[in-house]
Amino acid sequence: MAFKAGDQVSLISGGPTMTVIATSGYERVLCTWHSHSADAFKQENFPPAALRLIPKLEPTAIEEETARFFADIPQ
């Protein structure tokens, strides 16, 4: 799969959501993410075969998910 700058991805094996910032064709994908434990942004190159694309939510899906989240919080 060809990734492009701005795509949200994660490692197939798990881990944080990362943002693609550059690609070198089908060889490497440069990603960035925030490390809560280090309280810093990190970046690393990954082989495309190690990544999966995180589908973008449609605005209505985001609104529904937000409503479900707030409905579960005790008032």
N, C-alpha and C positions, 0 to 999 in steps of 0.2 A: 504494500500500500504506500502511496506517495503522501507524505505529510506536508503541510505548508505552515508558514509562520502564522501564529494566532490560534492554531488548533490546540485543543486541550487533550492531553494524553495521560496515560498511566502505564507503568510497567505491567506486563501480563502477569507477572508474579506477585503484584500488589505494590502498595506504596502510595505516596501523595499524588494529587492531581498536579500535573506540570503543564506549562505552556511552551509550545514550540516557538523558538526564536529564530532558528535558521536551519537549513538543510543542505546537505551536499549530495544531492541526487538520492540514490538508493543506498548509499554507504553509511551515512551518519546523520543523526538528528540531534541538534543542540537544543536542550530544554532547560527551563528555569523553574524553580519552585521555592516556596518559603519553608525553611526548616524551623519549626517551633522550638525544638530543643536547643538549637544554636542561635535562635532569634536573628536569623540572617537569611538572605536569599542565596541560593546555591544554583549552580549550572553545571551541566555535564553532557557529554556526547553519548548517545545510545545507538545501537544498531536498530533499524526500523523493525526487524523481526521481534524485538523485545518489547515493543510498544503496542498499545491498543488505543484507538480513538475513542474519546468520550463524546457521545452524541450531544449536540446542543439541544436544549429544551426550548420548545416554543413558548412564547410569552404566556399563553393561557396555562400551560403545564406548570410554569414557574409560579403563577398566581395561585393555582390549586395547591401546590406543594406548600407554599407559604401559609395559606389558610389552614391546612392540616397541621402544620407545625404549631401555629399559634393556638389552635383549638385544643391541643394536648397540654398546654401550659395552664396550671391551676391559677385562677384569678384571685 
